[in-house]
Amino acid sequence: MDKKLTLLTWPDYISSQTLQQFEAEFGVPVELAIVPSAVELVEQMQTPVPDVDVLVPPDYAVRELGAQGRLLNLDHTLLPNLEHLEARFFQSRAHDPETHVSVIKDWGTTGFMYRTDMIYETPESWADFWRLAEKLSGRVTVLDSPGEVIGAALKMRGQSYNASSPDALASARDDLSQLKPHLLAFETNYKPLLVSGKADLSLGWNGDAAALIAQGIPIRYVLPSEGSQIWEDDWAIAADAPHPDIAHTFINFVLRPEIAAQEARYTRYATGNHSGKALLDEEMRDNPSTYPPPELLAKLEYGMPFEADGQRRREQLWSEVRG
């Protein structure tokens, strides 16, 4: 077959059932191009010939790749299933207000999780995470991602998740320097470490915690009381996609309510598809770790771009922390 769809994403982020259904209905094979994190996804899209049709960038990567002209302007006439999206995920997203180059896949929060068979207390804050890290030295992970790690340190001190002033980052540097000696790893694929028992405490994402719980792993997810990050992952089409017509067909397919619900059950993240959400069982729809209550939502921030000096300062801090 001369046509195929190449999907650039990271591990375990789309159901094999969804792929099989698309291939069966449209007769187009889907080839997965797997990268370990959003950093590598952006890097691949910045190569001369990425050879990608559809990609799954986070909100900040949509902003970056869109500004570089690396994402295709979507033809909404080919995406009638956009009608199933919640209004706030269609017309009021800061990174793509009119859904010109991206469509929400799912959304979630950054917090931390721990094994309840190893930690017999109920931490509720970033301050608790830091305190427990010292007690569990060598059995703690954080994401290999500067925004989430620096952001956690900032929120613990009452700063904005996106703060980049010298004073705010100096305080974050001190806190992260105290945390680093107790880390097992900077690891984005941290779930296997929690499953194996090598890690007991991990900074991570709510959907991963829900997936582990569904597997029977004794995990509790904490959305810290000081606040944290709210994020969104999107579907997008590469500007030079080999098969833009098939790419539109694929995105319209995954916007079907039954497919959106199927994906939400698989990833355990919140869906922005209101028709799909209605198909989920009550336990999933009412799970506060997936759909946080208003009082916690009010404390969450999207990751935003930094002015040049702030970006440089944060990059320098991450170099020191990660090095």
N, C-alpha and C positions, 0 to 999 in steps of 0.2 A: 504494500500500500504506500502510495507516494505522500500521503498526508498523515501527520501525527501532531499531537499537542505536547509541547514541552512545558512542564510545570516546575518552576524553581521555588523550592520551599525547604523547610527543615524537617528533621526526623519526626515521624509519628504525628503529622499535623493534618492529615486528611485520611478519611476512612477508605480502605480498599474497596468496600462495598460501593461507595460513591463513584470511584473510578471505574469499577466494573459495570455499573449501571450506565454511566456515560458512554463507555466504549460499546456496550451492547445496543444502545439506542441510536447512536450516531455513527457507528462503524469507524470511529477514529481512535487509534491507540493513544494512551497517555504515557509519556515517558517522564519519570520523576528525575529532577536534578536536585540532589540533596546537599545542602550546606549546613554547617553546625550552628550558625547564628546569623543574626541580621547583619552583622559587620561583614561577613563573607558574602552575604546576599548582595549587599550594596557594591562590594568590590567586583563581583562577577558582572553586575549590570554596568559597571564602568569600564569593562574591557571593550576592545574595538568591535568584536562580534560576539555578543553574549549568547546568541542562538537560543533565545527564550521566548515563549509565547505568553504565558501567564506567570505571574510571580505573586508572592505573598509578603509584601513589605509592611513593617510596622508604620505607625502614623508619621514618625519623624523621618523615616526613609522615603515615604511618599513625598514629603515636602522637599527633601534633598534631591531625589531623582527627578521629580517633576520640574524643579527649578533648572535642572541640567538638560531638560528636554528628552529624558530617557523613558518617559511614559507616554503612551498613546492617549490622545483625547478620546474618551469613550463616546460611542454613538448610542444615545439613550433609546433611539427607536428600535435598536436591536436587543434592548434589555427591558422588555415589558414587565418582568418580575421585580423591577425596582419598586413597584407599587406595594410590595410586601414589607418594605423597610420602615422602621420607626422614623418619624419626621426628624428627630434630633440627630439621626445617623445618616440623613440624606441631604439636609440643607444647612446645618449649623456646625459642621465640623471645622475646627480652626485650621487644620492642615489641608483641607480640600472642601471649601464651603459649598460648592455646587455639584460635588461628585463628578468633577470633570475628568479626573484621571484614576479614580479609585472607588471601590465599593466595599463597604464594611464586610469583613468575614466574621470576626468576633471581637469581643472586648473583655477586658479583665483588669485585675489589680495585682500589684506587687506587694508582698508582705513576707511572712516567713512561716515555716511549718516545722513541726517537731514530732518525734515518735513518742506517743503517749505511754508506751511501755518502758520508756527510759527516763522520761521527765515527768515527775509526779506533782507538778504545779501547773497553774494556768496563766502563763505569761500573756500580756495584753498590749505591750508597747515595744518600741524600738529600744528603749532603755532596758527592758527585760531581755531582749535579744543579746545586747552587749554583755549584760550581767551573766546570762546563761552561757555565753560563748567562753567566758573565763572558766566557768565550772566544768564545761565539756571540752576543754582544750584538746584540739586534734581530731574532733569529731563534728566539726562545723564547716559548712560551705557557704560561699556567697557566689552570686552570678559573676561570670567573666564579662561584665558589662558595666561601663563607668557610670552611666546615668542612674541605674538602679542602686548601685553601691554608694556612690557619693550622695545620691538623693536620700537614702536611708539615714546617713549620718547627719545631713542637713535638717531633715524633718525631726530627728530626735532632739535637736536643739531649738526647735520652734522656727526654723528658717524655711523659706520656700524651697520646694523640691528643685527648682531651677536657679537657685541663688548662685551667683558667680563672683561676688565681691571678694576682695582679698581677705577681709575679716571673717566672712562666713566660711570661706574655704580653709582658712587657717584653723578654725575650730574643727572642721570636718577632718582635716589632716591629722590633728591630734587624736581624735576619736578613732580614726581608721588605723593609725599607727598602734593604738592599744589593742585593736581587734585582730590585726594581721597575724601576730604570733600564735594565735589560737586556731587558725584556719587549717583545715585539712586540704582545701583546694579552692581556687577560683574556678568554678565549673558551672556551665550552663546546662549540661546534661547530667543533672545531679540526682535524678530519680533512682537510677541503679544504686547509688551510694546509700540512699535511704532504705531501699529494699534490702540490700545486703547487710545493713546494720553498721556499715563503715562510718556512716554519718547519722547523727541523731537530730541535728538542727540545721536547717537550710533556708537561706534567703531565696525566695522564688515566687512563683506565680500560682494564683488560686486554682487554675485548671489542672495544673500538675498535682496539687494536693488532692483535688477531687478524684482524679484518675487513680492515684495511689489508694485512696480510701475505697474506691470501687473494686480494687484488686484485693482488698482485705488487709492492707498494710495499716497498722494503728497510727494514723496521722491526724493531727489537728492543724488547721490553717488559722493564722492570726492576721487580721488586717489591723495594723497598729493604731492605737488610740491617738497618736500624734498626727496621723495622716500619712499618706503615701502617694503612690502613682496610680493613675488610671490610664490605661493604654488601649490602643485599638490596632488590630491587624486587618489588612485589607487585601482584596483581590485587585490586581492591576494588569495591564497589558503592556508589554515592552513596545517602545516606539518603533522599533524595527522588527517586530514580531514576524516570523516567517508566515504565520497563518492567522492574521488578525480576525478573519471571519469566524474561524473555529474558536478562537479565543473568546469572542463575544458570545458564541453559542454556549461555551463552557460556563462562563460567568452567569449567564441567564439560567442555565441548568442548576447551578448550586444555589441560586436565589429562590428556587421553588421551595415552598414551605416545608414539604416533606423531606427535602434534601437538607435544608438548613437545620431542621430538627435533628435529622440523622447525624449531621456534623457536630451539633451541640452535644448530643449524647456521647459522641466519640471523643471530642477534645475536652469536654466538661467545662468549656468556657461559656460566657454569656453570649447569646446571639442578638444581633441588632435587627433581626427579621421578626416583626411582631406576629406575623401569621405562623411562622415556624415555632416561635415560643409558645403559642397557644396549643401546639401539638405535644409539648413536653408534659411529663407527669407532674403532679402538684409538688412532689418533693424537690424536683429540680427547679421549678419555677419559683419556689418559696425559699430556696437555700440562700441565706444571707451572705455566705462566702462567695456565691456566684453573682447574686444581685444584691449588693449591699444596701442597708437601710439609708434613708435620706441623711441622717445625722453623720454617718461616716462618708457618704458620697460627697458631702459638702467639704470635707477635709482632703479630698483627693485632687491631684493636679496632673494635667497632661505634661509630658516632657516637651519643652519648647526650645526653639533655636536660641543661641546665645550671640551677643555681639562679639566682635573679633577678639577683644581683650579677654572677655569672660571665657570664651571658648579656649583660648590659649592657656589661661590659668587652670581650667578644669582638666585639660589634656596633660598639663604638667603634673597636677596632683595625681591623676590616674597613673602616669608613668612612675611616680614615686611609690604609690601604693602597690602597683602591680609588679614592679621591677624586682 
